[in-house]
Amino acid sequence: MDINVAQLFQTINLATIMPEIILSVMAMALLLVNVFVPSKSKGYLAWLSLAGLVAAGYTAATGWGLNIPSFSGSVVLDNFAIFFKLIFVVAAGLTVLISDQYMEREGCNQGELYPLILFTTVGMMLMASGTDMMTIFLGLELMSISLYVLAGFNRANIKSNESGLKYFLLGAFSTGFLLYGMALVYGATGTTRIAKIAEAAAKMGAPDTMLLIGALLILTGFAFKIAAVPFHMWTPDVYEGAPTPITALMSTGPKAAGFAAFLRMFLVAFPVMKADWSDLIWIMAVLTMTVGNIIALRQDNIKRMLAYSSIAHAGYALVGFAAANTTGTAGILFYMLTYAFMNIGAFAVVVVLGKQGESNGNVQDFAGLAHKRPALAAIMTLFLFSLAGIPPTAGFIGKFYLFSAAVQEGYVWLAIIGVLNSAASVYYYLRVMVFMYMKPAEEEFGWVKVTAPITLALVVAGVATLALGIVPSYLLQLAETAVKLI
């Protein structure tokens, strides 16, 4: 017994989870600060959260180039995990910056908001660095439970309550699929370690029926988290009802975390079954892109439009997953980061323009914005151009990389369908621009107030969206380095 305990402690290296430790300690400290330092304004908690995120991001970045497994191989510090951890830090940091003004306006500026965002980030990080199914599940549950609360955070708003309840019920349902799939994979292989699952599957020769069903159930669970068709039904209602900053976070960070665990599971654990799951993901990519874009064409509510847009963008990323080569996998990493900048930037503008109760959440409410608030209209146009994939923005480079990966693997029709879907999406993005620039102003936008934190978020997101479209090579090289081990 003593030998086993000694061996266990020899496998522990806290450096592999130091970003998670920093954020967990900061989140618990913020809970205490919120209790013992009562204040009407919670802005100081936002800045403390931001400091914790910066510290966690810096700690993660210092591990670049390392490959250190820890906790008996259940987590790993590698470039793949580090790249995704930086995506999570970016998404959470921008969300924190745009939250304070919104929550104060809606009268729900409780201090628990920021610890919950940090705990969500910890869960996402564990999903990215987990090399054991139980670690991935632990991270998924930590992320999901925090998001259930965040989605229903505005208790005075019935839509927020509905959002939290729907997300909880459907999220718990999808988690059952995922956990049952993991149980079947464990039953077929006798292990929960991803690398050992691959070894056991390779020894089987022909994939075992139990293993195939388990992999299919795991795919179903992850497809829910990334809002892929046909597991997307929860997305528009949850995104519309949740507080806008939380919608921004949900559409970026958890989606990236889902892809991180999805990629590591299927590319590492199930490569021998690639012929079985690649065609399925091909079909899922086409359905996700097409359904998301077609329904987005008919949306008047800006948050529902961006929700269906988010579904379509998951489809673009699935194109790279179907290719399953270095270009495609690196393209997913690059796209998840750029999508965080452009999508949260767009939601930041929605936060700035919103009235109490989000009574002006329709596309028509943007009419005349360019004449009254030209700077806000210009930055929103940049984000919409990037979401549509128009050069020289980051969105264009990301889509080009993903579609190129499909062509390299011979999936020419998949790339063509992706390009056609991207072209179709231009309509509903341009519709917003038409209202901003070509329609007379129905409002004076006198209530609009751009605070320092939101200004910082808009500047960071805008500069990154443009810079990564003009000079993307360095980040693409980092993304390719990150996926080499995968």
N, C-alpha and C positions, 0 to 999 in steps of 0.2 A: 504493500500500500504506500509506504514512504517513497519507494522508487517511482511509483506512478505519479505521485504528487510532485516529486522533484523534477521528473521529466516534463510534467505539465508546465511548471514555472520556467523551465529552460526554453520553452517554445513561446513564451510571452515577450513581445517587444511592443511597448506602448507607443513607440514612434509611428507604428502603422495606423494607429487610430488617434493620434494626437489632435488633428483638427476636430474630430468628434468630441474628444474630451474637452477641448477649449470651449466649444459651443455649448456643451451640456452644462459645464460649470457656469458659463456666462448666463445661460437661461435660468438656472436655479438661483443665481445671484440676483438677476433682474426680478424674479418673483419676490425675493426678500426685500429688495430696494423698493419695489412698488408698495409693499405693506408698510414699511417703516419710514418711508419718505413720501408721505401723501402730498399730492400736487394735482391741481386741476388739469394742467397741461402735462401730457406724457411725452413731449418732444425729447426730453433728456434720455428717456429709455430707448428712443429710436437711435440716437447717436451712440449710446453705449452698445446697442445691438450691432450697429455698423462697425464699431471698433472690434467687437468680437469676431465678426465675419472677416474683417481685414486680417486679423491675427490668424484665424483659421486658414484663410486663403494663402497667406504667406508661408505658414507652416507646411501646408500641402505642397506648395511650389518648390520648397527646398528639398523635397524628396524626389524630384524629377531625375530620372536615370537609374533609380534604385528598383530592386525587385525583391522585397523582403516579405516573406510569409510570416504570419504570427498566429498565436492561439491555436496551435496544432494544425495550422494550415486552413483555418476557417475564414481568415481575412488576409489580404495581401496589399502591400503598398507598391503599386506599379504605375507606369505612365498612363495606362488606361484609366485607372481609378482616379489618379491625380487630375487628369484632364476633365473628367466629369465633376470632380469636387469643385474645381474652379468654375464650371458652369453653374453649379448650385449656389456658390457664393455670389456670383454675379446676379442670378435671378433673385435670391433672397435679399441682397443688398439693395437692388433697385426697388423691390417691393417695400422694403422698410422706408425708403426715401419718399415714396408716394403715398404711404399709409396715413401719416399723422394728420394731414389736412383733411383727408376724406373722413376719417373716423371722428374727428372733432366736429366736422360739419354735420355728420349723421347722428351725433350725440351718443356714440358707443365707443369712446376712446378709452377703453379700459386697458390697464397696463399689462394684462395677460396676453395681449395680442403679440407682442414682440418675443416673449419666451416661446410661444407656440410656433412662431415662424422659425425660430432657431431649432426647436425640437424637430420640426418638419425637415429642416436641412440636415440634421444629424441622421434621420432615417434615410434620406436620399443618399447620403454619403456611405452608409452601411450597405445599401443596395449595390452601389458601384464597386465597393472594395470587397464584397463578400465572395468567397470561393467555396462556400458551403451552402446548401439549400436552406438550412436553418438560419444562417446569418442573413441571407437575402430576405427570408420571410420575416425575421425580426425587424430588419430595416423597413420593410414594406409596411408592417403593422404600426411602427412608430410614426412613420410618415402619414399613413392613412388616418390614424386616430386623431392626430393633430389637425389634419385637414378637415375632418368631419366637424370639429369644433369651430375652425376658422370659417368654414362655409356658412355656418349658422350663427356667426359671431354677432350680427346685428339683430338682437333678440326682439327689438321693437318692430322689425320689418317682417311681415308675414312671408314674403318671398325668400328672405334669408333663412327663415325657419324651415320652409319647404325645401330649400336647397340643401341644408344640412341633413334633413331627414332622408331625402332621396339619395344623397351621396352615401349616407351611412348604410341604408338598406341594400342598395345595389352593390356598394363596395364590399360589404360583408358577404353578399351572395357570390361575387366574383372571387373573393378570397377563399371561399370553400372549394371552388374549382381548382384554384392554384394549389391549395394544401393537399387536396385529394390526389392531384397529379403528382406532387412531390412524394406522397406516400406510396403511390404505385411505382414510381421510379426507384424508390428505396427498396421496395419489395422485389423488383426485378434485378437490381444490381447489388443490393446489400450494403450500400453506402450512400451518404448524403454529400460527399465531397465531389465537386464538379469534375476534377481531373480523373478521379477514380471511377466515376460514372462512365467517362469516355473509354477508359481501359476495359471496364466490364462489358460495355456495349460492343467494343471492337472484338472481344473474345467470342461473342455470341455468333458472329458470322451474320446470319439473317437476324434483323431486329426482332426481339421478343414482342408478342402482342401486348403484354402488360406494359412494356416500356413504351411502345408506340402510343397507347392510350394515355399513359402518364404524360408523355411529351405533348400530346394534343391538349390535355387539360391545363398544363402549364402555359402553353401558348394562349389558351382562352383567358387565363387570369391576367397575363401580361397585356393581351390585346385590350382588355378593359381599361387598364391603367393608362395606356397610350391613346385611348379613345379611337380604336380602329373599328371599322365596320365589320361585322354587324353588332359590335359591342359598344356602340357610341351613344345609345339612346339617352343616357343620363346627362350627356355633356351640355346641350343647350339650356336645359332647365337649371342645372346646377350653376353653370357659368353666369346665367342671367340673374339668378337670385342672390348669389354670393356677393359680399362687398367687392367693389371693383378692383382694389389692389390685390385681394385674395384670388380673384379670377385671373389676374395677370400672373400670379405665382403658379396657380394650378395648371395654367395652359403651357407653362414652360418647364419649371423645375421637376415636378413629378413625371411629366412626359419624358424628359431626359433620363430620369432615374429608371423609369420603366424600360427604356431602350438600353440602358447600361446593363441591367440585369438580364434582359432578353438576349442581348448579344453574347454576354459571357456564358449564359446557359446553353444557348443553341450552337454557337460556334466552337465552344470548348467541350461541352458534354455530349452533344449529339451530332458531331460531324459525319458519323457513319450513316446517319439518317437524312443527310442533306437532300437526297433525291426525293424523300418523302415530304419534307417540310418546305423546301424552296418553292415548289409549285403552289403550295397552299398560300405562302406569303405573297407570291406573285398575284394571285387572285385577290387576296386581301388588300394589297396595295392599290390595285385598279378600283375595287369597290370603294375603298376609303377616300381616294382622291375624287372619284366621280360623284359619290353621294354627298360628300362635304361641299364641293363646289356648286352642285346643282341646287341644293337646298339653300345655300348661302345667297344665291341669286335673288331669292324671294324675301329676304329678311329686311325689315325696316328697323328693328331694334339693333343698335350698334353692337351691343354685347352678344346678342344671339348671332349676328353676322360674323363676329370675330370667333365665336365658339365653333360655328361650322367651318370657318376658315382654318381653325386649329385642327379640326378633324382632317381636312384636306392636306395640311402640312404633315400630319402623321403619315399620310399616304405617300407623300414625296420621300420621307425618310425610309419608309418600307421598301421603296424602289432600291435603295442602297443595300438594305437587308437582304432582299431577294438575290441581288448580285453576289453578296457574301464574299467579295474579294477585298483586297486592301484599299482600293479606291473607294468602294462603296462604304466600307466600315469607317474609314477616315472621313468620308463625306458626311456620314451621320453625325460624327462628333463635331465637325465644323458647323453643320447646319443647326444642331441643337444650341450651340453657343450664339450664332448669329440670330437665330430665331428668338432667343431670350432678349437680346437687345432690341430688335425691331418690334416684337409683340408687346413687351412691357412698355416700350416707348409709346406705342399707340394707345395702350390703356392709360398711361400717364396723362395724355391729352384728354381722354375721356373723363378722368378724375378732375382735371382742372376745369373743364367746361360743365361739369355736372352740377345740378341744383340739389337741394336737400330732398331726400326721398327718390332721387334719380328720376324725377318727373320729366326730364328732357333727354331721354336716352335713345331717341330715334335719329336716324340718319338725317331727316329733314331739319332737325334742330341745329345742324351744322351750317345751315344756309347763311351765306354772307359773312362767314367767319373771316375770310381773307381780307374783307374790307374793314372789319372792325379790329381784328387781332391777327395781322399778317404774319407775325413770327410763329404763332401757334399753328396757323394754317400751313406754313412752309414746312415746319418740322413734322406735322402729321402727314403731309404729302410725301416726305422722304420715307417715313415708315411704311406707308401704303405702297409706294413704289417698290420697296424692298420685299414686302410680303407678296407682291405680284411677280417678283423676279425680273424686274426691269434694271438693266445696267445703268450706271456703274455701282450698284448697291450690293451689299453682302448677300442678299437673297438670290440674286442672279448667279453669283459664283457658287453658292451652295447647291442650287438646283442643277447647274451645269455639271458639277462634280458627281452628283447622284445619278443623273441620267447618263453620263459618260460611263460610269461603272456598269450600268445595265447593258449598254452597247458592247462593252468589253466582254461580257459573259454571253453575248449572243441574244440578249433580251431586247431586240430592236423595237418590237411592238410595244413592250412595256415603256420604253423611253418615249416613243411617239405618243402613247396615251398620256404620259406625264406632261409632255410639252403641250398637248391639246388642253389638258386640264388647267395648266398654268395660264394658258392664253384665255380660257374661259373665266378664270378668276379675276382677270383684269377688269371685267365689266363691273363687278360689285365694288371693287376698290375705287375705280374711276367714278362711280356713282357718288361716292362720298366727296371726291374732289370737285365734281360738278356742282354739288350743293355749296361747297365752300367758296368756289371762285365764280360761278356763273348764275347763282340765284341771289335775289335781293335779300338783305338782312331783315329778319323778322324780329330780332332782338338786338339790344345794344351791347349785350355781354358785359353789363356793368358789374355783375356779381363775380366775374372771373378774377381770381387772385392767384398769382403764381408765386408760391413761397420759395425760399432758398433751397430746401431739400428737393422739391419737384424740379426746380430749375437745374440743379445738379444732375438729377436723374435724366432729364431730357437732353442735357448737353452730353453726358457720358454715352447714352444710348444713340444719340444722333451721330456723334463723332465716330463711334465704333461701327455703326451701320454703314457709314460712308467709307471709312478707312479700310474696313475689311472687304469692301467691294473693289477698292482701287489697288490695294497692296495686300492681297490675301496669302501670298506665297509662304510667308513665315509661319502663319498659323496652320496652314495646310500641311507644312512639313512637320510641325509638332503633332498634328493629328495622325499623320502617317506613322510617326515614331511611336505614338501611343498605342497603335493597334498591331504593331509587329508581333508582340508576344501572343496576342489573341489569334 
